[in-house]
Amino acid sequence: MNITRIIDMPTQIRGAVVEDENGDNNIYLNARYTAEAREETFEHELRHIKYGHLHDDLPIELKEEQAKYGG
């Protein structure tokens, strides 16, 4: 299950995704951004889930490139 939360975060962080102890993906979106920016960030975080980034050992730079460009 994916759980989405909109919370205040430092402005340099658009969003994040973490898996909790139940195996649910928690997607955090920064409330300081516009709805459009949060939607883009949401899609970005979903790609991290899709590509299995929460459980692989790829370098963060490669993970971000895959999530940004879709593969």
CHARMM internal coordinates of N, CA and C (Angstrom, degrees):
IC EDIT
DIST 1 N 1 CA 1.4444
DIST 1 CA 1 C 1.5198
ANGL 1 N 1 CA 1 C 108.65
DIST 1 C 2 N 1.3188
ANGL 1 CA 1 C 2 N 116.42
DIHE 1 N 1 CA 1 C 2 N 142.97
DIST 2 N 2 CA 1.4600
ANGL 1 C 2 N 2 CA 122.78
DIHE 1 CA 1 C 2 N 2 CA 174.66
DIST 2 CA 2 C 1.5249
ANGL 2 N 2 CA 2 C 108.77
DIHE 1 C 2 N 2 CA 2 C -104.27
DIST 2 C 3 N 1.3055
ANGL 2 CA 2 C 3 N 115.62
DIHE 2 N 2 CA 2 C 3 N 128.91
DIST 3 N 3 CA 1.4590
ANGL 2 C 3 N 3 CA 122.54
DIHE 2 CA 2 C 3 N 3 CA 177.91
DIST 3 CA 3 C 1.5240
ANGL 3 N 3 CA 3 C 106.74
DIHE 2 C 3 N 3 CA 3 C -116.82
DIST 3 C 4 N 1.3225
ANGL 3 CA 3 C 4 N 117.09
DIHE 3 N 3 CA 3 C 4 N 127.31
DIST 4 N 4 CA 1.4602
ANGL 3 C 4 N 4 CA 121.10
DIHE 3 CA 3 C 4 N 4 CA -178.04
DIST 4 CA 4 C 1.5235
ANGL 4 N 4 CA 4 C 109.87
DIHE 3 C 4 N 4 CA 4 C -112.77
DIST 4 C 5 N 1.3280
ANGL 4 CA 4 C 5 N 114.18
DIHE 4 N 4 CA 4 C 5 N 134.46
DIST 5 N 5 CA 1.4618
ANGL 4 C 5 N 5 CA 120.71
DIHE 4 CA 4 C 5 N 5 CA 178.09
DIST 5 CA 5 C 1.5225
ANGL 5 N 5 CA 5 C 108.62
DIHE 4 C 5 N 5 CA 5 C -129.96
DIST 5 C 6 N 1.3148
ANGL 5 CA 5 C 6 N 116.01
DIHE 5 N 5 CA 5 C 6 N 138.91
DIST 6 N 6 CA 1.4599
ANGL 5 C 6 N 6 CA 121.93
DIHE 5 CA 5 C 6 N 6 CA 174.78
DIST 6 CA 6 C 1.5174
ANGL 6 N 6 CA 6 C 106.61
DIHE 5 C 6 N 6 CA 6 C -108.58
DIST 6 C 7 N 1.3303
ANGL 6 CA 6 C 7 N 115.35
DIHE 6 N 6 CA 6 C 7 N 115.64
DIST 7 N 7 CA 1.4647
ANGL 6 C 7 N 7 CA 120.61
DIHE 6 CA 6 C 7 N 7 CA -175.79
DIST 7 CA 7 C 1.5291
ANGL 7 N 7 CA 7 C 109.57
DIHE 6 C 7 N 7 CA 7 C -136.02
DIST 7 C 8 N 1.3301
ANGL 7 CA 7 C 8 N 116.19
DIHE 7 N 7 CA 7 C 8 N 160.20
DIST 8 N 8 CA 1.4600
ANGL 7 C 8 N 8 CA 120.54
DIHE 7 CA 7 C 8 N 8 CA 173.32
DIST 8 CA 8 C 1.5199
ANGL 8 N 8 CA 8 C 109.09
DIHE 7 C 8 N 8 CA 8 C -73.51
DIST 8 C 9 N 1.3348
ANGL 8 CA 8 C 9 N 115.40
DIHE 8 N 8 CA 8 C 9 N 129.70
DIST 9 N 9 CA 1.4581
ANGL 8 C 9 N 9 CA 122.59
DIHE 8 CA 8 C 9 N 9 CA 176.31
DIST 9 CA 9 C 1.5165
ANGL 9 N 9 CA 9 C 107.35
DIHE 8 C 9 N 9 CA 9 C -136.61
DIST 9 C 10 N 1.3154
ANGL 9 CA 9 C 10 N 118.20
DIHE 9 N 9 CA 9 C 10 N 165.98
DIST 10 N 10 CA 1.4648
ANGL 9 C 10 N 10 CA 119.33
DIHE 9 CA 9 C 10 N 10 CA 174.08
DIST 10 CA 10 C 1.5333
ANGL 10 N 10 CA 10 C 109.82
DIHE 9 C 10 N 10 CA 10 C -56.21
DIST 10 C 11 N 1.3061
ANGL 10 CA 10 C 11 N 116.77
DIHE 10 N 10 CA 10 C 11 N 146.20
DIST 11 N 11 CA 1.4608
ANGL 10 C 11 N 11 CA 120.58
DIHE 10 CA 10 C 11 N 11 CA -172.75
DIST 11 CA 11 C 1.5244
ANGL 11 N 11 CA 11 C 113.58
DIHE 10 C 11 N 11 CA 11 C -63.68
DIST 11 C 12 N 1.3259
ANGL 11 CA 11 C 12 N 118.66
DIHE 11 N 11 CA 11 C 12 N -22.21
DIST 12 N 12 CA 1.4684
ANGL 11 C 12 N 12 CA 119.31
DIHE 11 CA 11 C 12 N 12 CA 179.36
DIST 12 CA 12 C 1.5303
ANGL 12 N 12 CA 12 C 112.24
DIHE 11 C 12 N 12 CA 12 C -76.90
DIST 12 C 13 N 1.3280
ANGL 12 CA 12 C 13 N 118.01
DIHE 12 N 12 CA 12 C 13 N -7.19
DIST 13 N 13 CA 1.4654
ANGL 12 C 13 N 13 CA 122.29
DIHE 12 CA 12 C 13 N 13 CA 177.87
DIST 13 CA 13 C 1.5214
ANGL 13 N 13 CA 13 C 108.87
DIHE 12 C 13 N 13 CA 13 C -108.62
DIST 13 C 14 N 1.3225
ANGL 13 CA 13 C 14 N 116.09
DIHE 13 N 13 CA 13 C 14 N 116.32
DIST 14 N 14 CA 1.4729
ANGL 13 C 14 N 14 CA 119.89
DIHE 13 CA 13 C 14 N 14 CA 179.17
DIST 14 CA 14 C 1.5214
ANGL 14 N 14 CA 14 C 111.13
DIHE 13 C 14 N 14 CA 14 C -83.93
DIST 14 C 15 N 1.3391
ANGL 14 CA 14 C 15 N 116.44
DIHE 14 N 14 CA 14 C 15 N -34.09
DIST 15 N 15 CA 1.4511
ANGL 14 C 15 N 15 CA 119.89
DIHE 14 CA 14 C 15 N 15 CA -178.57
DIST 15 CA 15 C 1.5086
ANGL 15 N 15 CA 15 C 111.06
DIHE 14 C 15 N 15 CA 15 C -178.98
DIST 15 C 16 N 1.3218
ANGL 15 CA 15 C 16 N 115.11
DIHE 15 N 15 CA 15 C 16 N 176.34
DIST 16 N 16 CA 1.4596
ANGL 15 C 16 N 16 CA 121.62
DIHE 15 CA 15 C 16 N 16 CA 180.00
DIST 16 CA 16 C 1.5165
ANGL 16 N 16 CA 16 C 108.65
DIHE 15 C 16 N 16 CA 16 C -160.99
DIST 16 C 17 N 1.3273
ANGL 16 CA 16 C 17 N 115.47
DIHE 16 N 16 CA 16 C 17 N 160.62
DIST 17 N 17 CA 1.4573
ANGL 16 C 17 N 17 CA 120.81
DIHE 16 CA 16 C 17 N 17 CA 173.54
DIST 17 CA 17 C 1.5211
ANGL 17 N 17 CA 17 C 108.05
DIHE 16 C 17 N 17 CA 17 C -134.98
DIST 17 C 18 N 1.3212
ANGL 17 CA 17 C 18 N 115.69
DIHE 17 N 17 CA 17 C 18 N 135.69
DIST 18 N 18 CA 1.4649
ANGL 17 C 18 N 18 CA 122.44
DIHE 17 CA 17 C 18 N 18 CA 176.19
DIST 18 CA 18 C 1.5217
ANGL 18 N 18 CA 18 C 108.51
DIHE 17 C 18 N 18 CA 18 C -137.09
DIST 18 C 19 N 1.3089
ANGL 18 CA 18 C 19 N 115.07
DIHE 18 N 18 CA 18 C 19 N 151.66
DIST 19 N 19 CA 1.4651
ANGL 18 C 19 N 19 CA 120.54
DIHE 18 CA 18 C 19 N 19 CA 176.00
DIST 19 CA 19 C 1.5196
ANGL 19 N 19 CA 19 C 108.20
DIHE 18 C 19 N 19 CA 19 C -99.10
DIST 19 C 20 N 1.3329
ANGL 19 CA 19 C 20 N 116.95
DIHE 19 N 19 CA 19 C 20 N 131.44
DIST 20 N 20 CA 1.4546
ANGL 19 C 20 N 20 CA 119.70
DIHE 19 CA 19 C 20 N 20 CA -179.72
DIST 20 CA 20 C 1.5237
ANGL 20 N 20 CA 20 C 111.12
DIHE 19 C 20 N 20 CA 20 C -90.31
DIST 20 C 21 N 1.3239
ANGL 20 CA 20 C 21 N 116.17
DIHE 20 N 20 CA 20 C 21 N -178.72
DIST 21 N 21 CA 1.4633
ANGL 20 C 21 N 21 CA 122.03
DIHE 20 CA 20 C 21 N 21 CA -175.43
DIST 21 CA 21 C 1.5265
ANGL 21 N 21 CA 21 C 113.15
DIHE 20 C 21 N 21 CA 21 C -64.65
DIST 21 C 22 N 1.3322
ANGL 21 CA 21 C 22 N 117.46
DIHE 21 N 21 CA 21 C 22 N -17.15
DIST 22 N 22 CA 1.4681
ANGL 21 C 22 N 22 CA 121.46
DIHE 21 CA 21 C 22 N 22 CA 177.92
DIST 22 CA 22 C 1.5301
ANGL 22 N 22 CA 22 C 112.24
DIHE 21 C 22 N 22 CA 22 C -91.47
DIST 22 C 23 N 1.3199
ANGL 22 CA 22 C 23 N 116.80
DIHE 22 N 22 CA 22 C 23 N -2.34
DIST 23 N 23 CA 1.4516
ANGL 22 C 23 N 23 CA 120.86
DIHE 22 CA 22 C 23 N 23 CA -177.70
DIST 23 CA 23 C 1.5139
ANGL 23 N 23 CA 23 C 113.61
DIHE 22 C 23 N 23 CA 23 C 86.16
DIST 23 C 24 N 1.3364
ANGL 23 CA 23 C 24 N 117.40
DIHE 23 N 23 CA 23 C 24 N 6.78
DIST 24 N 24 CA 1.4592
ANGL 23 C 24 N 24 CA 121.50
DIHE 23 CA 23 C 24 N 24 CA 177.89
DIST 24 CA 24 C 1.5286
ANGL 24 N 24 CA 24 C 109.53
DIHE 23 C 24 N 24 CA 24 C -82.49
DIST 24 C 25 N 1.3221
ANGL 24 CA 24 C 25 N 115.93
DIHE 24 N 24 CA 24 C 25 N 142.79
DIST 25 N 25 CA 1.4603
ANGL 24 C 25 N 25 CA 121.53
DIHE 24 CA 24 C 25 N 25 CA 175.98
DIST 25 CA 25 C 1.5217
ANGL 25 N 25 CA 25 C 108.78
DIHE 24 C 25 N 25 CA 25 C -89.25
DIST 25 C 26 N 1.3159
ANGL 25 CA 25 C 26 N 116.42
DIHE 25 N 25 CA 25 C 26 N 122.26
DIST 26 N 26 CA 1.4551
ANGL 25 C 26 N 26 CA 123.09
DIHE 25 CA 25 C 26 N 26 CA 178.17
DIST 26 CA 26 C 1.5142
ANGL 26 N 26 CA 26 C 108.58
DIHE 25 C 26 N 26 CA 26 C -104.08
DIST 26 C 27 N 1.3317
ANGL 26 CA 26 C 27 N 115.81
DIHE 26 N 26 CA 26 C 27 N 113.57
DIST 27 N 27 CA 1.4589
ANGL 26 C 27 N 27 CA 121.86
DIHE 26 CA 26 C 27 N 27 CA -179.62
DIST 27 CA 27 C 1.5250
ANGL 27 N 27 CA 27 C 107.55
DIHE 26 C 27 N 27 CA 27 C -100.87
DIST 27 C 28 N 1.3268
ANGL 27 CA 27 C 28 N 115.80
DIHE 27 N 27 CA 27 C 28 N 122.10
DIST 28 N 28 CA 1.4573
ANGL 27 C 28 N 28 CA 122.20
DIHE 27 CA 27 C 28 N 28 CA 179.45
DIST 28 CA 28 C 1.5156
ANGL 28 N 28 CA 28 C 108.51
DIHE 27 C 28 N 28 CA 28 C -107.18
DIST 28 C 29 N 1.3231
ANGL 28 CA 28 C 29 N 116.18
DIHE 28 N 28 CA 28 C 29 N 128.60
DIST 29 N 29 CA 1.4562
ANGL 28 C 29 N 29 CA 122.74
DIHE 28 CA 28 C 29 N 29 CA 178.46
DIST 29 CA 29 C 1.5181
ANGL 29 N 29 CA 29 C 108.81
DIHE 28 C 29 N 29 CA 29 C -118.32
DIST 29 C 30 N 1.3192
ANGL 29 CA 29 C 30 N 115.88
DIHE 29 N 29 CA 29 C 30 N 141.04
DIST 30 N 30 CA 1.4554
ANGL 29 C 30 N 30 CA 121.01
DIHE 29 CA 29 C 30 N 30 CA -176.92
DIST 30 CA 30 C 1.5274
ANGL 30 N 30 CA 30 C 110.87
DIHE 29 C 30 N 30 CA 30 C -77.80
DIST 30 C 31 N 1.3199
ANGL 30 CA 30 C 31 N 116.04
DIHE 30 N 30 CA 30 C 31 N 119.40
DIST 31 N 31 CA 1.4679
ANGL 30 C 31 N 31 CA 122.66
DIHE 30 CA 30 C 31 N 31 CA -179.51
DIST 31 CA 31 C 1.5251
ANGL 31 N 31 CA 31 C 112.56
DIHE 30 C 31 N 31 CA 31 C -65.42
DIST 31 C 32 N 1.3098
ANGL 31 CA 31 C 32 N 117.70
DIHE 31 N 31 CA 31 C 32 N -16.03
DIST 32 N 32 CA 1.4611
ANGL 31 C 32 N 32 CA 121.52
DIHE 31 CA 31 C 32 N 32 CA -177.88
DIST 32 CA 32 C 1.5342
ANGL 32 N 32 CA 32 C 112.81
DIHE 31 C 32 N 32 CA 32 C -78.45
DIST 32 C 33 N 1.3353
ANGL 32 CA 32 C 33 N 116.25
DIHE 32 N 32 CA 32 C 33 N -9.82
DIST 33 N 33 CA 1.4650
ANGL 32 C 33 N 33 CA 121.07
DIHE 32 CA 32 C 33 N 33 CA 179.63
DIST 33 CA 33 C 1.5224
ANGL 33 N 33 CA 33 C 110.63
DIHE 32 C 33 N 33 CA 33 C -96.19
DIST 33 C 34 N 1.3183
ANGL 33 CA 33 C 34 N 115.98
DIHE 33 N 33 CA 33 C 34 N 162.98
DIST 34 N 34 CA 1.4663
ANGL 33 C 34 N 34 CA 120.96
DIHE 33 CA 33 C 34 N 34 CA 178.58
DIST 34 CA 34 C 1.5244
ANGL 34 N 34 CA 34 C 110.39
DIHE 33 C 34 N 34 CA 34 C -69.34
DIST 34 C 35 N 1.3191
ANGL 34 CA 34 C 35 N 115.73
DIHE 34 N 34 CA 34 C 35 N 163.88
DIST 35 N 35 CA 1.4677
ANGL 34 C 35 N 35 CA 120.56
DIHE 34 CA 34 C 35 N 35 CA 177.68
DIST 35 CA 35 C 1.5276
ANGL 35 N 35 CA 35 C 110.30
DIHE 34 C 35 N 35 CA 35 C -59.14
DIST 35 C 36 N 1.3252
ANGL 35 CA 35 C 36 N 117.33
DIHE 35 N 35 CA 35 C 36 N -38.72
DIST 36 N 36 CA 1.4698
ANGL 35 C 36 N 36 CA 120.99
DIHE 35 CA 35 C 36 N 36 CA 179.01
DIST 36 CA 36 C 1.5261
ANGL 36 N 36 CA 36 C 111.02
DIHE 35 C 36 N 36 CA 36 C -64.12
DIST 36 C 37 N 1.3126
ANGL 36 CA 36 C 37 N 117.21
DIHE 36 N 36 CA 36 C 37 N -44.64
DIST 37 N 37 CA 1.4644
ANGL 36 C 37 N 37 CA 120.96
DIHE 36 CA 36 C 37 N 37 CA 179.10
DIST 37 CA 37 C 1.5226
ANGL 37 N 37 CA 37 C 110.87
DIHE 36 C 37 N 37 CA 37 C -65.60
DIST 37 C 38 N 1.3318
ANGL 37 CA 37 C 38 N 116.99
DIHE 37 N 37 CA 37 C 38 N -37.85
DIST 38 N 38 CA 1.4710
ANGL 37 C 38 N 38 CA 119.85
DIHE 37 CA 37 C 38 N 38 CA 177.59
DIST 38 CA 38 C 1.5226
ANGL 38 N 38 CA 38 C 110.70
DIHE 37 C 38 N 38 CA 38 C -65.41
DIST 38 C 39 N 1.3339
ANGL 38 CA 38 C 39 N 117.91
DIHE 38 N 38 CA 38 C 39 N -37.40
DIST 39 N 39 CA 1.4648
ANGL 38 C 39 N 39 CA 121.44
DIHE 38 CA 38 C 39 N 39 CA 177.68
DIST 39 CA 39 C 1.5287
ANGL 39 N 39 CA 39 C 110.48
DIHE 38 C 39 N 39 CA 39 C -63.76
DIST 39 C 40 N 1.3205
ANGL 39 CA 39 C 40 N 117.22
DIHE 39 N 39 CA 39 C 40 N -44.01
DIST 40 N 40 CA 1.4617
ANGL 39 C 40 N 40 CA 121.02
DIHE 39 CA 39 C 40 N 40 CA 177.10
DIST 40 CA 40 C 1.5257
ANGL 40 N 40 CA 40 C 110.78
DIHE 39 C 40 N 40 CA 40 C -61.52
DIST 40 C 41 N 1.3075
ANGL 40 CA 40 C 41 N 116.11
DIHE 40 N 40 CA 40 C 41 N -42.26
DIST 41 N 41 CA 1.4591
ANGL 40 C 41 N 41 CA 121.21
DIHE 40 CA 40 C 41 N 41 CA 179.34
DIST 41 CA 41 C 1.5202
ANGL 41 N 41 CA 41 C 110.69
DIHE 40 C 41 N 41 CA 41 C -66.13
DIST 41 C 42 N 1.3140
ANGL 41 CA 41 C 42 N 116.94
DIHE 41 N 41 CA 41 C 42 N -39.89
DIST 42 N 42 CA 1.4648
ANGL 41 C 42 N 42 CA 121.61
DIHE 41 CA 41 C 42 N 42 CA 177.48
DIST 42 CA 42 C 1.5266
ANGL 42 N 42 CA 42 C 110.13
DIHE 41 C 42 N 42 CA 42 C -58.35
DIST 42 C 43 N 1.3192
ANGL 42 CA 42 C 43 N 117.16
DIHE 42 N 42 CA 42 C 43 N -47.15
DIST 43 N 43 CA 1.4678
ANGL 42 C 43 N 43 CA 121.31
DIHE 42 CA 42 C 43 N 43 CA 178.98
DIST 43 CA 43 C 1.5272
ANGL 43 N 43 CA 43 C 110.57
DIHE 42 C 43 N 43 CA 43 C -62.60
DIST 43 C 44 N 1.3121
ANGL 43 CA 43 C 44 N 116.95
DIHE 43 N 43 CA 43 C 44 N -39.60
DIST 44 N 44 CA 1.4619
ANGL 43 C 44 N 44 CA 122.26
DIHE 43 CA 43 C 44 N 44 CA 177.51
DIST 44 CA 44 C 1.5234
ANGL 44 N 44 CA 44 C 110.36
DIHE 43 C 44 N 44 CA 44 C -60.08
DIST 44 C 45 N 1.3250
ANGL 44 CA 44 C 45 N 116.63
DIHE 44 N 44 CA 44 C 45 N -47.68
DIST 45 N 45 CA 1.4681
ANGL 44 C 45 N 45 CA 120.88
DIHE 44 CA 44 C 45 N 45 CA -179.19
DIST 45 CA 45 C 1.5299
ANGL 45 N 45 CA 45 C 111.14
DIHE 44 C 45 N 45 CA 45 C -65.88
DIST 45 C 46 N 1.3393
ANGL 45 CA 45 C 46 N 117.19
DIHE 45 N 45 CA 45 C 46 N -36.04
DIST 46 N 46 CA 1.4678
ANGL 45 C 46 N 46 CA 119.68
DIHE 45 CA 45 C 46 N 46 CA 175.98
DIST 46 CA 46 C 1.5265
ANGL 46 N 46 CA 46 C 111.43
DIHE 45 C 46 N 46 CA 46 C -62.24
DIST 46 C 47 N 1.3316
ANGL 46 CA 46 C 47 N 116.67
DIHE 46 N 46 CA 46 C 47 N -36.00
DIST 47 N 47 CA 1.4621
ANGL 46 C 47 N 47 CA 119.20
DIHE 46 CA 46 C 47 N 47 CA 177.32
DIST 47 CA 47 C 1.5222
ANGL 47 N 47 CA 47 C 111.28
DIHE 46 C 47 N 47 CA 47 C -66.21
DIST 47 C 48 N 1.3313
ANGL 47 CA 47 C 48 N 118.26
DIHE 47 N 47 CA 47 C 48 N -35.02
DIST 48 N 48 CA 1.4702
ANGL 47 C 48 N 48 CA 120.14
DIHE 47 CA 47 C 48 N 48 CA 174.11
DIST 48 CA 48 C 1.5321
ANGL 48 N 48 CA 48 C 109.90
DIHE 47 C 48 N 48 CA 48 C -58.47
DIST 48 C 49 N 1.3232
ANGL 48 CA 48 C 49 N 116.77
DIHE 48 N 48 CA 48 C 49 N -42.68
DIST 49 N 49 CA 1.4641
ANGL 48 C 49 N 49 CA 121.01
DIHE 48 CA 48 C 49 N 49 CA 178.66
DIST 49 CA 49 C 1.5284
ANGL 49 N 49 CA 49 C 109.85
DIHE 48 C 49 N 49 CA 49 C -65.67
DIST 49 C 50 N 1.3226
ANGL 49 CA 49 C 50 N 116.13
DIHE 49 N 49 CA 49 C 50 N -48.40
DIST 50 N 50 CA 1.4680
ANGL 49 C 50 N 50 CA 121.70
DIHE 49 CA 49 C 50 N 50 CA -177.99
DIST 50 CA 50 C 1.5245
ANGL 50 N 50 CA 50 C 111.66
DIHE 49 C 50 N 50 CA 50 C -56.10
DIST 50 C 51 N 1.3296
ANGL 50 CA 50 C 51 N 117.34
DIHE 50 N 50 CA 50 C 51 N -42.39
DIST 51 N 51 CA 1.4588
ANGL 50 C 51 N 51 CA 121.76
DIHE 50 CA 50 C 51 N 51 CA -176.90
DIST 51 CA 51 C 1.5263
ANGL 51 N 51 CA 51 C 113.26
DIHE 50 C 51 N 51 CA 51 C -86.30
DIST 51 C 52 N 1.3254
ANGL 51 CA 51 C 52 N 117.41
DIHE 51 N 51 CA 51 C 52 N 4.70
DIST 52 N 52 CA 1.4606
ANGL 51 C 52 N 52 CA 120.82
DIHE 51 CA 51 C 52 N 52 CA 175.48
DIST 52 CA 52 C 1.5141
ANGL 52 N 52 CA 52 C 114.93
DIHE 51 C 52 N 52 CA 52 C 71.42
DIST 52 C 53 N 1.3145
ANGL 52 CA 52 C 53 N 117.12
DIHE 52 N 52 CA 52 C 53 N 25.10
DIST 53 N 53 CA 1.4523
ANGL 52 C 53 N 53 CA 121.19
DIHE 52 CA 52 C 53 N 53 CA -176.33
DIST 53 CA 53 C 1.5211
ANGL 53 N 53 CA 53 C 114.24
DIHE 52 C 53 N 53 CA 53 C -65.04
DIST 53 C 54 N 1.3172
ANGL 53 CA 53 C 54 N 117.84
DIHE 53 N 53 CA 53 C 54 N -18.89
DIST 54 N 54 CA 1.4639
ANGL 53 C 54 N 54 CA 119.42
DIHE 53 CA 53 C 54 N 54 CA -179.62
DIST 54 CA 54 C 1.5234
ANGL 54 N 54 CA 54 C 111.58
DIHE 53 C 54 N 54 CA 54 C -75.42
DIST 54 C 55 N 1.3372
ANGL 54 CA 54 C 55 N 116.49
DIHE 54 N 54 CA 54 C 55 N -12.79
DIST 55 N 55 CA 1.4688
ANGL 54 C 55 N 55 CA 119.84
DIHE 54 CA 54 C 55 N 55 CA -174.62
DIST 55 CA 55 C 1.5187
ANGL 55 N 55 CA 55 C 113.53
DIHE 54 C 55 N 55 CA 55 C -129.48
DIST 55 C 56 N 1.3181
ANGL 55 CA 55 C 56 N 118.50
DIHE 55 N 55 CA 55 C 56 N 13.22
DIST 56 N 56 CA 1.4631
ANGL 55 C 56 N 56 CA 118.89
DIHE 55 CA 55 C 56 N 56 CA -179.78
DIST 56 CA 56 C 1.5331
ANGL 56 N 56 CA 56 C 110.29
DIHE 55 C 56 N 56 CA 56 C -112.37
DIST 56 C 57 N 1.3002
ANGL 56 CA 56 C 57 N 114.81
DIHE 56 N 56 CA 56 C 57 N 173.84
DIST 57 N 57 CA 1.4658
ANGL 56 C 57 N 57 CA 121.21
DIHE 56 CA 56 C 57 N 57 CA -178.27
DIST 57 CA 57 C 1.5233
ANGL 57 N 57 CA 57 C 112.54
DIHE 56 C 57 N 57 CA 57 C -110.46
DIST 57 C 58 N 1.3211
ANGL 57 CA 57 C 58 N 116.73
DIHE 57 N 57 CA 57 C 58 N 21.01
DIST 58 N 58 CA 1.4608
ANGL 57 C 58 N 58 CA 119.87
DIHE 57 CA 57 C 58 N 58 CA 179.12
DIST 58 CA 58 C 1.5247
ANGL 58 N 58 CA 58 C 110.58
DIHE 57 C 58 N 58 CA 58 C -66.37
DIST 58 C 59 N 1.3186
ANGL 58 CA 58 C 59 N 117.04
DIHE 58 N 58 CA 58 C 59 N 150.99
DIST 59 N 59 CA 1.4676
ANGL 58 C 59 N 59 CA 120.08
DIHE 58 CA 58 C 59 N 59 CA 174.56
DIST 59 CA 59 C 1.5315
ANGL 59 N 59 CA 59 C 110.17
DIHE 58 C 59 N 59 CA 59 C -61.66
DIST 59 C 60 N 1.3137
ANGL 59 CA 59 C 60 N 116.24
DIHE 59 N 59 CA 59 C 60 N 144.89
DIST 60 N 60 CA 1.4631
ANGL 59 C 60 N 60 CA 121.32
DIHE 59 CA 59 C 60 N 60 CA -177.12
DIST 60 CA 60 C 1.5259
ANGL 60 N 60 CA 60 C 111.30
DIHE 59 C 60 N 60 CA 60 C -57.65
DIST 60 C 61 N 1.3332
ANGL 60 CA 60 C 61 N 117.53
DIHE 60 N 60 CA 60 C 61 N -35.00
DIST 61 N 61 CA 1.4572
ANGL 60 C 61 N 61 CA 120.52
DIHE 60 CA 60 C 61 N 61 CA 179.95
DIST 61 CA 61 C 1.5324
ANGL 61 N 61 CA 61 C 111.37
DIHE 60 C 61 N 61 CA 61 C -61.66
DIST 61 C 62 N 1.3331
ANGL 61 CA 61 C 62 N 116.75
DIHE 61 N 61 CA 61 C 62 N -40.32
DIST 62 N 62 CA 1.4546
ANGL 61 C 62 N 62 CA 121.15
DIHE 61 CA 61 C 62 N 62 CA 178.87
DIST 62 CA 62 C 1.5294
ANGL 62 N 62 CA 62 C 110.65
DIHE 61 C 62 N 62 CA 62 C -69.67
DIST 62 C 63 N 1.3173
ANGL 62 CA 62 C 63 N 116.78
DIHE 62 N 62 CA 62 C 63 N -40.68
DIST 63 N 63 CA 1.4721
ANGL 62 C 63 N 63 CA 120.67
DIHE 62 CA 62 C 63 N 63 CA 177.07
DIST 63 CA 63 C 1.5217
ANGL 63 N 63 CA 63 C 110.53
DIHE 62 C 63 N 63 CA 63 C -58.77
DIST 63 C 64 N 1.3211
ANGL 63 CA 63 C 64 N 116.29
DIHE 63 N 63 CA 63 C 64 N -46.16
DIST 64 N 64 CA 1.4620
ANGL 63 C 64 N 64 CA 120.14
DIHE 63 CA 63 C 64 N 64 CA -178.73
DIST 64 CA 64 C 1.5143
ANGL 64 N 64 CA 64 C 111.43
DIHE 63 C 64 N 64 CA 64 C -66.17
DIST 64 C 65 N 1.3366
ANGL 64 CA 64 C 65 N 117.41
DIHE 64 N 64 CA 64 C 65 N -38.59
DIST 65 N 65 CA 1.4532
ANGL 64 C 65 N 65 CA 120.50
DIHE 64 CA 64 C 65 N 65 CA 177.72
DIST 65 CA 65 C 1.5332
ANGL 65 N 65 CA 65 C 110.28
DIHE 64 C 65 N 65 CA 65 C -63.61
DIST 65 C 66 N 1.3264
ANGL 65 CA 65 C 66 N 117.38
DIHE 65 N 65 CA 65 C 66 N -44.65
DIST 66 N 66 CA 1.4707
ANGL 65 C 66 N 66 CA 120.85
DIHE 65 CA 65 C 66 N 66 CA 178.77
DIST 66 CA 66 C 1.5244
ANGL 66 N 66 CA 66 C 110.64
DIHE 65 C 66 N 66 CA 66 C -62.69
DIST 66 C 67 N 1.3211
ANGL 66 CA 66 C 67 N 117.84
DIHE 66 N 66 CA 66 C 67 N -44.10
DIST 67 N 67 CA 1.4580
ANGL 66 C 67 N 67 CA 120.80
DIHE 66 CA 66 C 67 N 67 CA -178.00
DIST 67 CA 67 C 1.5290
ANGL 67 N 67 CA 67 C 111.21
DIHE 66 C 67 N 67 CA 67 C -69.21
DIST 67 C 68 N 1.3100
ANGL 67 CA 67 C 68 N 117.00
DIHE 67 N 67 CA 67 C 68 N -31.69
DIST 68 N 68 CA 1.4663
ANGL 67 C 68 N 68 CA 120.55
DIHE 67 CA 67 C 68 N 68 CA -179.69
DIST 68 CA 68 C 1.5168
ANGL 68 N 68 CA 68 C 111.62
DIHE 67 C 68 N 68 CA 68 C -74.47
DIST 68 C 69 N 1.3289
ANGL 68 CA 68 C 69 N 116.25
DIHE 68 N 68 CA 68 C 69 N -42.63
DIST 69 N 69 CA 1.4569
ANGL 68 C 69 N 69 CA 120.00
DIHE 68 CA 68 C 69 N 69 CA -172.78
DIST 69 CA 69 C 1.5232
ANGL 69 N 69 CA 69 C 113.99
DIHE 68 C 69 N 69 CA 69 C -106.35
DIST 69 C 70 N 1.3263
ANGL 69 CA 69 C 70 N 117.48
DIHE 69 N 69 CA 69 C 70 N 0.72
DIST 70 N 70 CA 1.4545
ANGL 69 C 70 N 70 CA 120.33
DIHE 69 CA 69 C 70 N 70 CA 176.14
DIST 70 CA 70 C 1.5119
ANGL 70 N 70 CA 70 C 114.97
DIHE 69 C 70 N 70 CA 70 C 77.59
DIST 70 C 71 N 1.2969
ANGL 70 CA 70 C 71 N 118.23
DIHE 70 N 70 CA 70 C 71 N 35.24
DIST 71 N 71 CA 1.4499
ANGL 70 C 71 N 71 CA 119.11
DIHE 70 CA 70 C 71 N 71 CA 173.50
DIST 71 CA 71 C 1.4571
ANGL 71 N 71 CA 71 C 112.86
DIHE 70 C 71 N 71 CA 71 C 136.29
END
COOR INIT
IC SEED 1 N 1 CA 1 C
IC BUILD
